[in-house]
């Protein structure tokens, strides 16, 4: 069986549920293809007594037929279970079957409902039947019930915050994130592939830390060759994954896609009002739900500008694949062995790689704080933008850490294929940026400029005069 990489915190939670003396209901939430099913099957393989996965856009009768088939496969009964007429009857059948499994051994039994949103379709009665199953039988047994779903917002609203019979029934929660850089490197090594960190970042910027995407990477090919094959070849997994990704997670996904397209068009992020205007979506409760669903599913993130109110927060596209698709795959519907190699020579690459690398750094704040040895110091991440005028200089800072020890770390982030050299002009620009920030905010805190780059900063008279710390890819490739 394939090796399980990382997921140390999640494994502790799952094993804790097994070891407890009470019945447990564990919810596992994470975006599509992030490895939820693999995590459960790998961790609980010796304890699973029943498992079913919902199928998208499938009629109730067919779902119930699938349930009966799987129940017979697990039960090995002489007399086959018939297809139930409702989920209420299905759960009664499941109780009958499980009575012979639960308590029959010292091992705690595990029942796994995968892709729950596709099982619990509107008017199907699944959640009512599931509530009956848990409240009247399962909660009194030596058992772990796992519910899993890719539609994060649905799982949170319908299960975690259920207002009916499932209210407050979840005992353990797991939000499964994509791999970070260190986990991505470990995953590739587990498949006998040893890429340099710079090339791993290139792959990560195109497809993120999604295990199912990373699985497509081929040994013996460069990062450029792999990106070309996976994203631009006729049979490449990611050539049209975008077209299926959002409809598989959200009802009426056109609005979600419009928001993603709007955010992909800018570098600095957008306010809610700017998104709605660009995406041509009217102000309503629906628009708020769309933004909430995208954020809960990990496609977008919010960042509050320095000392600004909550309503002034900025939204930013943080899903690497979606950005890459909209920037390069969609506009280039041709194919060929050199597609990505040719595109990588264009000016658009520099702008994209800078933004994508900034997003990666934002996702690796724990690693950055660890490298700076400030993990134990309370700090608030934010950004800063001051538009220039005819009379005043402007400045933009994509990341700063406002610390409780009277220090503010200002970050300058650069993606480069070599050691970065700070010129006299660049030194003056950095100095001006710090001056604008200090003058505008009137802060009394000490400012420390931290440079994050791929291979570090060349030591010269300009770097020594302004850079307090220089971090490299090695600092991002830690588990923190």
DRENDO-1510 file (C-alpha; in Angstrom, 1 decimal, always signed):
<recs>
REC; n; res; u; v; w
REC; 1; UNK; +0.0; +0.0; +0.0 .
REC; 2; UNK; +1.2; +3.5; -0.8 .
REC; 3; UNK; +3.0; +5.3; +2.0 .
REC; 4; UNK; +1.1; +7.9; +4.0 .
REC; 5; UNK; +3.1; +11.2; +4.0 .
REC; 6; UNK; +2.8; +13.8; +6.7 .
REC; 7; UNK; -0.6; +14.1; +8.3 .
REC; 8; UNK; +0.9; +13.7; +11.8 .
REC; 9; UNK; -1.7; +15.9; +13.6 .
REC; 10; UNK; -4.5; +14.2; +11.8 .
REC; 11; UNK; -3.2; +10.7; +12.6 .
REC; 12; UNK; -3.1; +11.6; +16.3 .
REC; 13; UNK; -6.8; +12.7; +16.1 .
REC; 14; UNK; -7.9; +9.5; +14.4 .
REC; 15; UNK; -6.0; +7.3; +16.8 .
REC; 16; UNK; -7.4; +9.2; +19.7 .
REC; 17; UNK; -10.9; +8.4; +18.5 .
REC; 18; UNK; -10.0; +4.7; +18.3 .
REC; 19; UNK; -8.6; +4.6; +21.8 .
REC; 20; UNK; -11.4; +6.4; +23.5 .
REC; 21; UNK; -14.0; +4.4; +25.5 .
REC; 22; UNK; -16.9; +6.3; +23.9 .
REC; 23; UNK; -18.4; +6.3; +20.5 .
REC; 24; UNK; -16.9; +8.9; +18.3 .
REC; 25; UNK; -18.1; +10.8; +15.2 .
REC; 26; UNK; -15.2; +12.2; +13.2 .
REC; 27; UNK; -15.7; +14.8; +10.4 .
REC; 28; UNK; -12.9; +15.1; +7.8 .
REC; 29; UNK; -13.2; +18.1; +5.5 .
REC; 30; UNK; -10.9; +19.1; +2.7 .
REC; 31; UNK; -10.9; +20.1; -0.9 .
REC; 32; UNK; -11.2; +17.7; -3.8 .
REC; 33; UNK; -8.3; +15.3; -4.3 .
REC; 34; UNK; -6.4; +16.4; -1.2 .
REC; 35; UNK; -6.2; +12.8; +0.2 .
REC; 36; UNK; -9.1; +12.5; +2.7 .
REC; 37; UNK; -10.1; +9.0; +1.6 .
REC; 38; UNK; -6.5; +7.8; +1.5 .
REC; 39; UNK; -5.9; +9.1; +5.0 .
REC; 40; UNK; -9.0; +7.3; +6.5 .
REC; 41; UNK; -8.4; +4.0; +4.6 .
REC; 42; UNK; -4.7; +3.9; +5.5 .
REC; 43; UNK; -5.2; +4.8; +9.2 .
REC; 44; UNK; -8.3; +2.7; +9.8 .
REC; 45; UNK; -7.7; -0.2; +7.3 .
REC; 46; UNK; -7.7; -2.9; +10.1 .
REC; 47; UNK; -10.9; -1.4; +11.7 .
REC; 48; UNK; -13.2; -0.7; +8.8 .
REC; 49; UNK; -16.4; -2.8; +8.9 .
REC; 50; UNK; -18.4; -0.8; +6.4 .
REC; 51; UNK; -17.6; +2.0; +3.9 .
REC; 52; UNK; -19.6; +3.7; +1.2 .
REC; 53; UNK; -18.8; +6.7; -1.0 .
REC; 54; UNK; -21.4; +8.9; -2.6 .
REC; 55; UNK; -21.4; +9.4; -6.3 .
REC; 56; UNK; -22.2; +12.8; -7.9 .
REC; 57; UNK; -25.5; +13.5; -9.6 .
REC; 58; UNK; -26.8; +10.0; -8.9 .
REC; 59; UNK; -30.6; +9.2; -8.2 .
REC; 60; UNK; -31.7; +8.1; -4.8 .
REC; 61; UNK; -32.7; +4.6; -6.0 .
REC; 62; UNK; -29.2; +4.1; -7.5 .
REC; 63; UNK; -27.5; +5.3; -4.3 .
REC; 64; UNK; -29.6; +2.9; -2.2 .
REC; 65; UNK; -28.7; +0.1; -4.7 .
REC; 66; UNK; -25.0; +0.8; -4.2 .
REC; 67; UNK; -25.5; +0.7; -0.4 .
REC; 68; UNK; -27.1; -2.7; -0.6 .
REC; 69; UNK; -24.3; -4.0; -2.9 .
REC; 70; UNK; -21.6; -2.8; -0.5 .
REC; 71; UNK; -23.4; -4.1; +2.6 .
REC; 72; UNK; -23.5; -7.6; +1.0 .
REC; 73; UNK; -19.8; -7.4; +0.1 .
REC; 74; UNK; -18.9; -6.6; +3.7 .
REC; 75; UNK; -21.4; -9.0; +5.3 .
REC; 76; UNK; -20.7; -12.1; +3.1 .
REC; 77; UNK; -24.3; -13.1; +4.1 .
REC; 78; UNK; -25.9; -16.3; +2.9 .
REC; 79; UNK; -29.1; -14.4; +2.3 .
REC; 80; UNK; -28.5; -11.2; +0.4 .
REC; 81; UNK; -29.7; -7.8; +1.7 .
REC; 82; UNK; -32.3; -6.4; -0.6 .
REC; 83; UNK; -32.1; -2.8; -1.8 .
REC; 84; UNK; -33.8; -0.6; +0.8 .
REC; 85; UNK; -36.7; +1.7; -0.2 .
REC; 86; UNK; -35.3; +4.6; +1.9 .
REC; 87; UNK; -32.3; +5.7; +3.8 .
REC; 88; UNK; -34.3; +5.1; +7.0 .
REC; 89; UNK; -34.6; +1.5; +6.1 .
REC; 90; UNK; -31.0; +1.4; +4.9 .
REC; 91; UNK; -29.7; +2.5; +8.3 .
REC; 92; UNK; -31.9; -0.1; +10.0 .
REC; 93; UNK; -30.3; -2.7; +7.8 .
REC; 94; UNK; -26.9; -1.3; +8.7 .
REC; 95; UNK; -27.6; -1.6; +12.4 .
REC; 96; UNK; -28.6; -5.2; +12.0 .
REC; 97; UNK; -25.4; -6.0; +10.2 .
REC; 98; UNK; -23.2; -4.0; +12.6 .
REC; 99; UNK; -24.6; -5.8; +15.7 .
REC; 100; UNK; -22.6; -8.8; +14.6 .
REC; 101; UNK; -19.4; -6.7; +14.2 .
REC; 102; UNK; -19.4; -4.2; +17.1 .
REC; 103; UNK; -18.2; -5.8; +20.3 .
REC; 104; UNK; -17.2; -9.1; +18.6 .
REC; 105; UNK; -13.6; -8.2; +19.1 .
REC; 106; UNK; -11.6; -5.8; +21.2 .
REC; 107; UNK; -10.9; -3.6; +18.2 .
REC; 108; UNK; -13.1; -0.6; +17.8 .
REC; 109; UNK; -15.2; -0.8; +14.6 .
REC; 110; UNK; -15.1; +2.0; +12.1 .
REC; 111; UNK; -17.9; +2.9; +9.6 .
REC; 112; UNK; -16.9; +5.4; +6.9 .
REC; 113; UNK; -19.3; +7.6; +4.9 .
REC; 114; UNK; -17.2; +9.2; +2.1 .
REC; 115; UNK; -18.4; +12.2; +0.0 .
REC; 116; UNK; -21.3; +12.7; +2.3 .
REC; 117; UNK; -22.8; +15.6; +0.3 .
REC; 118; UNK; -23.3; +13.3; -2.7 .
REC; 119; UNK; -25.1; +10.8; -0.5 .
REC; 120; UNK; -27.3; +13.4; +1.4 .
REC; 121; UNK; -28.9; +14.9; -1.7 .
REC; 122; UNK; -31.9; +17.3; -1.2 .
REC; 123; UNK; -35.1; +15.4; -0.2 .
REC; 124; UNK; -33.3; +12.1; +0.0 .
REC; 125; UNK; -33.9; +11.7; +3.8 .
REC; 126; UNK; -30.2; +10.7; +4.3 .
REC; 127; UNK; -29.5; +13.1; +7.2 .
REC; 128; UNK; -32.7; +12.1; +9.0 .
REC; 129; UNK; -31.8; +8.4; +8.6 .
REC; 130; UNK; -28.2; +9.1; +9.7 .
REC; 131; UNK; -29.5; +11.0; +12.8 .
REC; 132; UNK; -31.7; +8.1; +13.7 .
REC; 133; UNK; -28.7; +5.7; +13.3 .
REC; 134; UNK; -26.4; +7.8; +15.5 .
REC; 135; UNK; -28.8; +8.9; +18.2 .
REC; 136; UNK; -30.6; +5.6; +18.7 .
REC; 137; UNK; -27.8; +3.1; +18.2 .
REC; 138; UNK; -24.3; +4.1; +17.2 .
REC; 139; UNK; -23.6; +6.6; +20.0 .
REC; 140; UNK; -24.0; +3.7; +22.6 .
REC; 141; UNK; -21.6; +1.4; +20.8 .
REC; 142; UNK; -17.8; +0.7; +20.6 .
REC; 143; UNK; -17.6; +2.4; +17.3 .
REC; 144; UNK; -16.1; +5.3; +15.2 .
REC; 145; UNK; -18.3; +6.9; +12.6 .
REC; 146; UNK; -16.3; +8.9; +10.0 .
REC; 147; UNK; -18.0; +11.4; +7.7 .
REC; 148; UNK; -16.0; +12.9; +4.9 .
REC; 149; UNK; -16.7; +15.5; +2.2 .
REC; 150; UNK; -15.0; +17.8; -0.3 .
REC; 151; UNK; -17.7; +20.5; -0.2 .
REC; 152; UNK; -16.4; +22.1; +2.9 .
REC; 153; UNK; -19.2; +24.7; +3.3 .
REC; 154; UNK; -21.8; +22.0; +3.0 .
REC; 155; UNK; -20.1; +19.8; +5.6 .
REC; 156; UNK; -19.8; +22.7; +8.0 .
REC; 157; UNK; -23.4; +23.9; +7.6 .
REC; 158; UNK; -25.2; +20.5; +7.3 .
REC; 159; UNK; -23.2; +18.3; +9.6 .
REC; 160; UNK; -20.8; +20.2; +11.9 .
REC; 161; UNK; -23.4; +22.9; +12.7 .
REC; 162; UNK; -26.5; +20.8; +12.0 .
REC; 163; UNK; -29.5; +22.2; +13.8 .
REC; 164; UNK; -31.5; +19.0; +14.0 .
REC; 165; UNK; -30.6; +15.5; +15.3 .
REC; 166; UNK; -26.9; +15.8; +14.6 .
REC; 167; UNK; -26.5; +19.1; +16.5 .
REC; 168; UNK; -23.2; +19.0; +18.5 .
REC; 169; UNK; -22.6; +15.3; +17.7 .
REC; 170; UNK; -19.2; +15.7; +16.0 .
REC; 171; UNK; -16.6; +14.7; +18.5 .
REC; 172; UNK; -13.4; +15.2; +16.4 .
REC; 173; UNK; -12.8; +17.5; +13.5 .
REC; 174; UNK; -10.2; +17.4; +10.8 .
REC; 175; UNK; -9.6; +20.0; +8.2 .
REC; 176; UNK; -7.2; +18.4; +5.8 .
REC; 177; UNK; -5.0; +21.0; +4.0 .
REC; 178; UNK; -2.9; +20.4; +0.9 .
REC; 179; UNK; +0.7; +19.3; +1.4 .
REC; 180; UNK; +3.2; +22.1; +2.4 .
REC; 181; UNK; +6.6; +22.2; +0.6 .
REC; 182; UNK; +8.3; +19.8; +3.0 .
REC; 183; UNK; +5.5; +17.3; +2.7 .
REC; 184; UNK; +5.6; +17.7; -1.1 .
REC; 185; UNK; +9.3; +16.9; -1.1 .
REC; 186; UNK; +8.7; +13.9; +1.1 .
REC; 187; UNK; +5.9; +12.7; -1.1 .
REC; 188; UNK; +8.0; +12.9; -4.2 .
REC; 189; UNK; +10.9; +11.1; -2.5 .
REC; 190; UNK; +8.5; +8.3; -1.4 .
REC; 191; UNK; +8.0; +7.8; -5.1 .
REC; 192; UNK; +11.8; +7.7; -5.7 .
REC; 193; UNK; +11.9; +11.2; -7.2 .
REC; 194; UNK; +14.5; +13.7; -6.0 .
REC; 195; UNK; +14.0; +17.2; -7.3 .
REC; 196; UNK; +15.9; +20.2; -6.2 .
REC; 197; UNK; +13.9; +22.5; -4.0 .
REC; 198; UNK; +13.8; +25.2; -6.7 .
REC; 199; UNK; +12.2; +22.7; -9.1 .
REC; 200; UNK; +9.7; +21.5; -6.4 .
REC; 201; UNK; +8.6; +25.1; -6.0 .
REC; 202; UNK; +8.1; +25.4; -9.8 .
REC; 203; UNK; +5.9; +22.3; -9.7 .
REC; 204; UNK; +4.1; +23.6; -6.6 .
REC; 205; UNK; +3.4; +27.0; -8.2 .
REC; 206; UNK; +1.6; +25.2; -11.1 .
REC; 207; UNK; -0.4; +22.5; -9.2 .
REC; 208; UNK; -0.1; +23.2; -5.4 .
REC; 209; UNK; +0.3; +20.5; -2.8 .
REC; 210; UNK; -2.6; +18.3; -4.0 .
REC; 211; UNK; -1.5; +14.7; -3.7 .
REC; 212; UNK; -3.6; +13.5; -6.7 .
REC; 213; UNK; -2.0; +16.1; -8.9 .
REC; 214; UNK; +1.5; +15.4; -7.6 .
REC; 215; UNK; +1.0; +11.7; -8.4 .
REC; 216; UNK; +1.1; +12.6; -12.1 .
REC; 217; UNK; +4.7; +13.7; -11.9 .
REC; 218; UNK; +7.0; +11.4; -13.8 .
REC; 219; UNK; +10.4; +10.3; -12.6 .
REC; 220; UNK; +13.3; +11.2; -15.0 .
REC; 221; UNK; +11.7; +14.3; -16.4 .
REC; 222; UNK; +12.4; +17.9; -15.4 .
REC; 223; UNK; +9.9; +20.2; -13.7 .
REC; 224; UNK; +9.4; +21.9; -17.1 .
REC; 225; UNK; +8.8; +18.6; -18.9 .
REC; 226; UNK; +6.3; +17.5; -16.2 .
REC; 227; UNK; +4.4; +20.7; -16.2 .
REC; 228; UNK; +4.2; +20.6; -20.0 .
REC; 229; UNK; +2.9; +17.0; -20.0 .
REC; 230; UNK; +0.5; +17.3; -17.0 .
REC; 231; UNK; -1.0; +20.7; -17.9 .
REC; 232; UNK; -0.7; +21.1; -21.7 .
REC; 233; UNK; -0.6; +17.7; -23.4 .
REC; 234; UNK; -3.9; +16.3; -24.8 .
REC; 235; UNK; -4.2; +13.7; -22.1 .
REC; 236; UNK; -2.8; +15.7; -19.2 .
REC; 237; UNK; -4.8; +15.5; -16.0 .
REC; 238; UNK; -4.7; +19.3; -15.4 .
REC; 239; UNK; -5.4; +20.4; -18.9 .
REC; 240; UNK; -9.2; +20.5; -18.1 .
REC; 241; UNK; -9.4; +19.8; -14.4 .
REC; 242; UNK; -10.6; +23.3; -13.8 .
REC; 243; UNK; -13.8; +22.7; -15.8 .
REC; 244; UNK; -14.8; +19.9; -13.4 .
REC; 245; UNK; -13.3; +21.2; -10.1 .
REC; 246; UNK; -15.8; +23.8; -9.0 .
REC; 247; UNK; -19.0; +22.2; -10.4 .
REC; 248; UNK; -18.1; +19.0; -8.4 .
REC; 249; UNK; -18.1; +21.1; -5.2 .
REC; 250; UNK; -20.7; +23.8; -5.5 .
REC; 251; UNK; -24.2; +24.0; -6.8 .
REC; 252; UNK; -24.6; +26.8; -9.4 .
REC; 253; UNK; -20.8; +27.0; -9.6 .
REC; 254; UNK; -20.8; +29.7; -12.3 .
REC; 255; UNK; -20.7; +32.4; -9.6 .
REC; 256; UNK; -17.9; +30.7; -7.8 .
REC; 257; UNK; -15.9; +30.6; -11.0 .
REC; 258; UNK; -16.6; +34.2; -11.7 .
REC; 259; UNK; -15.1; +35.2; -8.4 .
REC; 260; UNK; -12.0; +33.0; -9.1 .
REC; 261; UNK; -11.6; +34.7; -12.5 .
REC; 262; UNK; -11.9; +38.1; -10.9 .
REC; 263; UNK; -9.3; +37.5; -8.3 .
REC; 264; UNK; -6.9; +35.9; -10.9 .
REC; 265; UNK; -6.9; +39.2; -12.8 .
REC; 266; UNK; -5.2; +41.2; -10.1 .
REC; 267; UNK; -2.1; +40.9; -8.0 .
REC; 268; UNK; -2.9; +42.9; -4.9 .
REC; 269; UNK; -6.2; +41.2; -3.9 .
REC; 270; UNK; -9.7; +42.7; -3.9 .
REC; 271; UNK; -12.3; +43.9; -1.5 .
REC; 272; UNK; -15.7; +42.3; -1.5 .
REC; 273; UNK; -17.2; +45.2; -3.5 .
REC; 274; UNK; -14.4; +45.1; -6.1 .
REC; 275; UNK; -14.9; +41.3; -6.5 .
REC; 276; UNK; -18.7; +41.7; -7.0 .
REC; 277; UNK; -18.2; +44.6; -9.5 .
REC; 278; UNK; -15.6; +42.7; -11.5 .
REC; 279; UNK; -17.5; +39.4; -11.4 .
REC; 280; UNK; -20.8; +41.1; -12.2 .
REC; 281; UNK; -22.5; +39.6; -9.1 .
REC; 282; UNK; -25.1; +41.5; -7.3 .
REC; 283; UNK; -24.8; +42.4; -3.6 .
REC; 284; UNK; -26.9; +39.7; -1.7 .
REC; 285; UNK; -26.8; +36.9; +0.8 .
REC; 286; UNK; -25.9; +34.6; -2.1 .
REC; 287; UNK; -22.8; +36.6; -2.9 .
REC; 288; UNK; -21.6; +36.3; +0.7 .
REC; 289; UNK; -22.3; +32.6; +0.7 .
REC; 290; UNK; -20.2; +32.2; -2.5 .
REC; 291; UNK; -17.2; +34.0; -0.9 .
REC; 292; UNK; -17.6; +32.0; +2.3 .
REC; 293; UNK; -17.8; +28.7; +0.5 .
REC; 294; UNK; -14.7; +29.4; -1.6 .
REC; 295; UNK; -12.8; +30.5; +1.6 .
REC; 296; UNK; -13.9; +27.5; +3.6 .
REC; 297; UNK; -12.8; +25.2; +0.7 .
REC; 298; UNK; -9.3; +26.8; +0.6 .
REC; 299; UNK; -9.5; +28.4; -2.8 .
REC; 300; UNK; -9.3; +32.0; -1.6 .
REC; 301; UNK; -8.1; +33.6; +1.6 .
REC; 302; UNK; -8.6; +36.9; +3.4 .
REC; 303; UNK; -6.0; +39.3; +4.6 .
REC; 304; UNK; -6.5; +42.4; +6.5 .
REC; 305; UNK; -4.6; +45.5; +5.5 .
REC; 306; UNK; -2.5; +47.0; +8.3 .
REC; 307; UNK; -4.6; +48.7; +11.0 .
REC; 308; UNK; -7.7; +48.5; +8.8 .
REC; 309; UNK; -11.2; +47.4; +9.9 .
REC; 310; UNK; -12.6; +43.9; +9.2 .
REC; 311; UNK; -14.9; +45.1; +6.5 .
REC; 312; UNK; -11.9; +46.4; +4.6 .
REC; 313; UNK; -10.3; +42.9; +4.3 .
REC; 314; UNK; -8.8; +41.8; +1.0 .
REC; 315; UNK; -9.6; +38.5; -0.7 .
REC; 316; UNK; -6.8; +36.7; -2.6 .
REC; 317; UNK; -6.7; +33.7; -4.8 .
REC; 318; UNK; -4.5; +31.1; -3.1 .
REC; 319; UNK; -5.2; +28.0; -5.2 .
REC; 320; UNK; -2.1; +27.6; -7.2 .
REC; 321; UNK; -3.7; +25.4; -9.9 .
REC; 322; UNK; -6.6; +27.7; -10.6 .
REC; 323; UNK; -4.3; +30.7; -11.0 .
REC; 324; UNK; -2.0; +28.7; -13.3 .
REC; 325; UNK; -4.9; +27.4; -15.4 .
REC; 326; UNK; -6.4; +30.9; -15.9 .
REC; 327; UNK; -3.0; +32.5; -16.6 .
REC; 328; UNK; -1.6; +29.9; -19.0 .
REC; 329; UNK; -3.6; +26.7; -19.7 .
REC; 330; UNK; -6.9; +28.3; -20.8 .
REC; 331; UNK; -5.4; +31.0; -23.1 .
REC; 332; UNK; -3.2; +28.4; -24.8 .
REC; 333; UNK; -5.4; +25.7; -26.2 .
REC; 334; UNK; -2.5; +24.3; -28.3 .
REC; 335; UNK; -0.3; +21.4; -27.4 .
REC; 336; UNK; +3.3; +20.4; -28.1 .
REC; 337; UNK; +6.5; +19.2; -26.5 .
REC; 338; UNK; +7.7; +22.8; -26.0 .
REC; 339; UNK; +4.5; +24.6; -24.9 .
REC; 340; UNK; +5.5; +25.4; -21.4 .
REC; 341; UNK; +9.2; +25.9; -22.3 .
REC; 342; UNK; +8.1; +28.5; -24.8 .
REC; 343; UNK; +5.7; +30.2; -22.5 .
REC; 344; UNK; +8.3; +30.3; -19.7 .
REC; 345; UNK; +10.3; +32.7; -21.7 .
REC; 346; UNK; +7.6; +35.3; -21.9 .
REC; 347; UNK; +7.3; +38.4; -19.6 .
REC; 348; UNK; +4.0; +37.1; -18.2 .
REC; 349; UNK; +6.0; +34.4; -16.4 .
REC; 350; UNK; +7.8; +36.9; -14.2 .
REC; 351; UNK; +4.6; +38.5; -12.9 .
REC; 352; UNK; +2.9; +35.2; -12.3 .
REC; 353; UNK; +5.9; +33.6; -10.6 .
REC; 354; UNK; +6.3; +36.6; -8.3 .
REC; 355; UNK; +2.7; +36.4; -7.2 .
REC; 356; UNK; +2.6; +32.6; -6.9 .
REC; 357; UNK; +5.8; +32.6; -4.8 .
REC; 358; UNK; +4.3; +35.3; -2.5 .
REC; 359; UNK; +1.2; +33.1; -2.0 .
REC; 360; UNK; +3.4; +30.2; -1.1 .
REC; 361; UNK; +5.2; +32.3; +1.5 .
REC; 362; UNK; +1.9; +33.4; +3.0 .
REC; 363; UNK; +0.9; +29.8; +3.3 .
REC; 364; UNK; +4.2; +29.0; +5.1 .
REC; 365; UNK; +4.1; +31.6; +7.8 .
REC; 366; UNK; +4.7; +29.0; +10.5 .
REC; 367; UNK; +8.0; +28.1; +8.8 .
REC; 368; UNK; +8.9; +31.7; +8.4 .
REC; 369; UNK; +8.3; +32.5; +12.0 .
REC; 370; UNK; +10.3; +29.4; +13.0 .
REC; 371; UNK; +13.2; +30.5; +10.8 .
REC; 372; UNK; +13.2; +33.9; +12.5 .
REC; 373; UNK; +12.9; +32.3; +15.9 .
REC; 374; UNK; +9.7; +34.3; +16.7 .
REC; 375; UNK; +7.3; +31.3; +16.8 .
REC; 376; UNK; +6.6; +32.1; +20.5 .
REC; 377; UNK; +5.9; +35.8; +19.9 .
REC; 378; UNK; +2.4; +36.9; +19.2 .
REC; 379; UNK; +2.2; +38.5; +15.8 .
REC; 380; UNK; -0.5; +39.5; +13.3 .
REC; 381; UNK; +0.1; +39.2; +9.5 .
REC; 382; UNK; -1.2; +41.9; +7.3 .
REC; 383; UNK; -0.4; +43.9; +4.2 .
REC; 384; UNK; +0.0; +47.6; +3.4 .
REC; 385; UNK; -0.7; +49.7; +0.4 .
REC; 386; UNK; -0.5; +53.5; +0.0 .
REC; 387; UNK; -1.2; +54.9; -3.4 .
REC; 388; UNK; +1.2; +57.5; -4.7 .
REC; 389; UNK; +0.2; +61.0; -5.8 .
REC; 390; UNK; +1.9; +63.8; -7.6 .
REC; 391; UNK; +3.2; +65.0; -4.3 .
REC; 392; UNK; +3.7; +61.8; -2.3 .
REC; 393; UNK; +5.4; +58.5; -2.9 .
REC; 394; UNK; +3.3; +55.3; -2.7 .
REC; 395; UNK; +4.3; +52.0; -1.3 .
REC; 396; UNK; +3.1; +48.4; -1.3 .
REC; 397; UNK; +4.0; +45.7; +1.2 .
REC; 398; UNK; +2.4; +42.3; +0.5 .
REC; 399; UNK; +3.4; +40.8; +3.9 .
REC; 400; UNK; +4.3; +42.2; +7.3 .
REC; 401; UNK; +4.2; +40.8; +10.8 .
REC; 402; UNK; +3.1; +43.2; +13.5 .
REC; 403; UNK; +4.7; +41.7; +16.7 .
REC; 404; UNK; +3.8; +42.1; +20.4 .
REC; 405; UNK; +7.5; +42.8; +21.2 .
REC; 406; UNK; +7.4; +46.2; +19.6 .
REC; 407; UNK; +8.8; +45.0; +16.3 .
REC; 408; UNK; +7.4; +44.9; +12.8 .
REC; 409; UNK; +8.9; +42.6; +10.2 .
REC; 410; UNK; +8.6; +44.0; +6.7 .
REC; 411; UNK; +9.0; +41.2; +4.1 .
REC; 412; UNK; +10.4; +41.6; +0.6 .
REC; 413; UNK; +9.7; +38.5; -1.5 .
REC; 414; UNK; +11.5; +37.7; -4.7 .
REC; 415; UNK; +11.4; +34.6; -6.9 .
REC; 416; UNK; +14.7; +34.3; -8.9 .
REC; 417; UNK; +16.7; +31.5; -10.6 .
REC; 418; UNK; +19.9; +32.8; -8.9 .
REC; 419; UNK; +21.2; +34.7; -5.9 .
REC; 420; UNK; +19.5; +38.0; -5.8 .
REC; 421; UNK; +21.6; +41.1; -5.9 .
REC; 422; UNK; +20.4; +44.4; -4.5 .
REC; 423; UNK; +21.4; +47.3; -6.6 .
REC; 424; UNK; +21.7; +51.0; -5.6 .
REC; 425; UNK; +18.4; +51.8; -7.2 .
REC; 426; UNK; +16.6; +48.9; -5.6 .
REC; 427; UNK; +18.2; +49.8; -2.2 .
REC; 428; UNK; +16.7; +53.3; -2.6 .
REC; 429; UNK; +13.3; +51.9; -3.5 .
REC; 430; UNK; +13.4; +49.7; -0.4 .
REC; 431; UNK; +14.4; +52.6; +1.8 .
REC; 432; UNK; +11.6; +54.7; +0.4 .
REC; 433; UNK; +9.1; +51.9; +1.1 .
REC; 434; UNK; +10.1; +51.7; +4.8 .
REC; 435; UNK; +10.0; +55.5; +5.1 .
REC; 436; UNK; +6.5; +55.7; +3.5 .
REC; 437; UNK; +5.2; +53.0; +5.8 .
REC; 438; UNK; +6.7; +54.6; +8.9 .
REC; 439; UNK; +5.5; +58.1; +8.0 .
REC; 440; UNK; +2.0; +56.9; +7.0 .
REC; 441; UNK; +1.3; +54.6; +9.9 .
REC; 442; UNK; +3.2; +56.8; +12.5 .
REC; 443; UNK; +4.4; +53.6; +14.1 .
REC; 444; UNK; +6.9; +53.7; +16.9 .
REC; 445; UNK; +7.9; +50.1; +16.5 .
REC; 446; UNK; +11.3; +48.9; +15.2 .
REC; 447; UNK; +11.2; +47.9; +11.5 .
REC; 448; UNK; +13.2; +44.9; +10.4 .
REC; 449; UNK; +13.3; +44.1; +6.7 .
REC; 450; UNK; +13.3; +40.4; +6.0 .
REC; 451; UNK; +14.2; +39.2; +2.5 .
REC; 452; UNK; +12.7; +35.9; +1.3 .
REC; 453; UNK; +14.2; +34.6; -2.0 .
REC; 454; UNK; +14.9; +31.3; -3.6 .
REC; 455; UNK; +18.7; +31.3; -3.2 .
REC; 456; UNK; +19.3; +34.2; -0.9 .
REC; 457; UNK; +20.7; +37.7; -1.2 .
REC; 458; UNK; +24.2; +38.6; -2.3 .
REC; 459; UNK; +26.2; +40.4; +0.3 .
REC; 460; UNK; +27.2; +43.8; -0.8 .
REC; 461; UNK; +27.1; +47.4; +0.6 .
REC; 462; UNK; +23.4; +47.7; -0.2 .
REC; 463; UNK; +22.1; +44.5; +1.3 .
REC; 464; UNK; +24.1; +44.9; +4.5 .
REC; 465; UNK; +22.6; +48.4; +4.9 .
REC; 466; UNK; +19.0; +47.4; +4.9 .
REC; 467; UNK; +18.4; +43.6; +5.1 .
REC; 468; UNK; +18.1; +42.3; +8.7 .
REC; 469; UNK; +17.6; +38.7; +7.8 .
REC; 470; UNK; +17.7; +36.7; +4.5 .
REC; 471; UNK; +15.6; +33.6; +4.2 .
REC; 472; UNK; +15.8; +31.0; +1.4 .
REC; 473; UNK; +13.8; +28.0; +0.1 .
REC; 474; UNK; +15.5; +25.9; +2.8 .
REC; 475; UNK; +13.7; +27.9; +5.5 .
REC; 476; UNK; +10.3; +27.1; +3.8 .
REC; 477; UNK; +11.0; +23.4; +3.5 .
REC; 478; UNK; +10.5; +22.5; +7.1 .
REC; 479; UNK; +7.5; +20.9; +8.9 .
REC; 480; UNK; +7.3; +23.7; +11.6 .
</recs>
